[in-house]
Amino acid sequence: MPPAMPPHPADSHDVIRVQGAREHNLKDVSVELPKRRLTVFTGVSGSGKSSLVFGTIAAESQRMINETYPAFVQGFMPSLDRPDVDVLEGLTTAIIVDQERMGANARSTVGTATDANAMLRILFSRLGEPHIGSPQAFSFNIASVTGSGSAATSSGKQIEREFSLLGGMCPRCEGMGTVSDIDLTQLYDDSRSLAGGALTIPGYTVDGWQTRIYAESGFVPADVPIRDFTAQQLDDFLYKEATKVKINGINLTYEGLIPKIQKSMLSKDVDAMQPHIRAFVERAVAFAPCPECEGTRLSAAARSSKIAGVSIADACAMQISDLAAWVHGLDDPSVAPLRHNLGALLDSFVRIGLGYLSLDRSSGTLSGGEAQRTKMIRHLGSSLTDVTYVFDEPTIGLHPHDIQRMNELLLQLRDKGNTVLVVEHKPEAIAIADHVVDLGPGAGTEGGRIMFEGTVEDLRASGTLTGRHLDDRARLKETVRTSSGSMQVRGAREHNLRGVDIDIPLGVLTVVTGVAGSGKSSLIHGSVSPREGVVTIDQGGIRGSRRSNPATYTGLLDPIRSAFAKANGVKPALFSANSEGACPVCKGAGVIYTDLGPMAGVATTCEECGGIGFRAAVLEYTLGGRDISQVLRMPVTDAEAFFGSGEARLPAAHAILNRLADVGLGYLTIGQPLTTLSGGERQRLKLAVHMGSPGEVYVLDEPTTGLHLADVENLLGLLDRLVDAGRSVIVIEHHQAVMAHADWIIDLGPGAGHDGGRVVFEGTPAELVASRSTLTGQHLAQYVGA
């Protein structure tokens, strides 16, 4: 028998080895992750999962790949800092599929984001009748252009040339699909002058550059009420084309108010705007479907060319599952490869549970879960192997019925020879892991340590917080609350709703559920959220820079600055790191960012302020024995006690801190940058802000997003407290524990897209479990063990 061959050295690299990771709250974490396996990272929200997976492993992989490009190319790429870790070995190319919402661009649709539109345009340029031109003729992002000119040959002869480019853009709405009518009364108060604060647009303050350009341009008077402008002055003020002006020796561009607002605000996706700007746009601008293209974005010529009676506008408006069947039904051999590739792409949408979307759906309107699955589509048919795929809670927004399908896709990626790393809370997704890494024991400074490594079965027996709660099952409530009235919805037809009539009970906890795409959000956001007295906490992300923190976002810093100013007899602006109190060297950031050109930039702690961000003189002023930097470094629970009594008693700040603790963010440092918060922390921060809003009805869109199994119980307690305080709470949710805890359930379905849009059940959770008449009822019955 021949001697056994020694293993090849190349086969020994079977693990990703992390040693001494200290990113964010990680405490010298060392871990070995098996390659070509599915590893799930668990732990409470804020325990360090994302810091380890995204901030350390994936970040270093991306940084090292970027360094393989020439220095010239790197100069055009974002600079990435090296993670704070001692050793990282065995890394492979990382592909990150995160929850970030898609498209801050109003021109981005599901079709353009996935290349389905590009293939569809080629298909119509080949088979469409009448033939109108190249694929560009079917693109709503390309305008038709004609022109002429003269050119000189080498011999000096002049040649007259004419050219034309046929694009598919609707000339009326310029490919936006909507036309806007601006309400001038929302832009300015015509009884005031520019110097008197006439402009009411966010960011246009009297002493700000945006207003000074108009007031000091010379085109309009600064001290005359706008209603007294001459016709020429009003035209220059509102519509003048871009013109160079010099103000205080600085060259600036003057542009009429209307085109300026259109470029700076109306060209962006409304859903991606900061809340106060979005509120202004929704107040000042009325959007309506373009009457010329009927909202399709396409020119008449592009809509006139058809295949088997279907135009490209019709195809993009179809539900993707129907479009896939239509594409497979085309039998022209001249486009067989194209038809096959387009059909496979559309089939991927259906397999991943997004068959209810349409290609003309604006990508900015997709939920975090839908956006993540849309990004995942391009990787399903990839021929790449030995790649590290990194997913951030891929089951977000999925009904229990759909989670099994997502699990199959994750296993499919693993079985192709890839390493799959998943940050996840759902027990159904944790169950399929080959390897589990549990972080904790708590969140923030209480977390950042490895509590367990091993198999799912070993996790159950480990005694960690995750292990103890892995098999938690909520029980149905023995008694449910009685409603105090009802909110009527009649004839709801938003998106796929089929004229829904329903009475939503008030004074109780109502859960609206159903498979993804069944019409839950359309029903509630379309017919309930716009009503007076309704406070809606949706899935929209918190937008903020590294200078934003929980204190600034919640408005907590305002009463604190005022209290410091009053106690010390100075201006409140001194106690802001973004204003007069800022360290002159780092400008209040606490760190110095050094741009190294093509190489990764470096962030170093500011030596002047020691990373505090304030001038030394500011720290001499105290409140209750603490300076402003010490206050900002307090966890919420400590700050709550500090401002609750004694010399620093501050009811306004204490009320906000109470709400932060109420939503489970007691461990969070109030001055911690928003950019370091996890998805679940941001969601609950937003909830804490809205809890202070006056309103009788609260609408929450999937509040369990990013919550650990142990935290769901705390959320249910919070919902109960809201209802017991006299509020009506409506929750759009897939989590069975929330369904079981409801007083009333509204189930939509039976399927997604045009297979949904109907109310298939309304009643108590016990009645839903007893009937088992819907997919939700079957899964809920299985969950509660009925």
ABEGO torsion letter per residue (X at the ends): XBBBBBBBAAAABABBBBBGBABEABBGBBBBBBBGBBBBBBEBBGAGAAAAAAAAAAAAAAAAAAAABBAAAAAABBBBBBBBBABBBGBBBBBBBBABBBEABAABBAAAAAGAAAAAAAAAAAABOBBAEBAAAABAABBBBBBBBBBBBAAGBBBBBBBBBBBABBAAAGGAGBBBBBBAAAABBAABBAAAGABABBGBBAABAAAAAAAAAGABBAABBAAABBAAAAAAAAABBBBBBBBGGBBBBBBBAAAAAAAAAAABBAAABBAAAAAAAAAABBBBBBAAAGGAGBBAAAAABBBGGBBAAAAAABBAAAAAAAAAABABAAAAAAAAAAAAAAAAAAAAGAAABBAABBAAABBAAAAAAAAAAAAAABABBGBBBBBBGAABGBBAAAAAAAAAAAAAAAAAGBBBBBBBABAAAAAABABBBBBOABBEAABGBBABBEBAAAAAAAGBAAAAAAABBBBBBABBBBBAEBBBBBGBABEABBGBBBBBBBGBBBBBBEBBGAGAAAAAAAAAAABBGBBBBBABBBBBBAABBAAAAAGAAAAAAAAAAAAAGBBAAAABAABAABBAAAGGAGBBBBBAEABBBBBBBBAAAGGAGBBAAAAABBBGGBBAAAAAABBAAAAAAAAABEAABBAAAAAAAAAAAAAGAAABBAABBAAABBAAAAAAAAAAAAAABBEABBBBBGAABGBBAAAAAAAAAAAAAAAAAGBBBBBBBABAAAAAABABBBBBOABBEAABGBBABBEBAAAAAAAGABAAAAAAAAAAGX
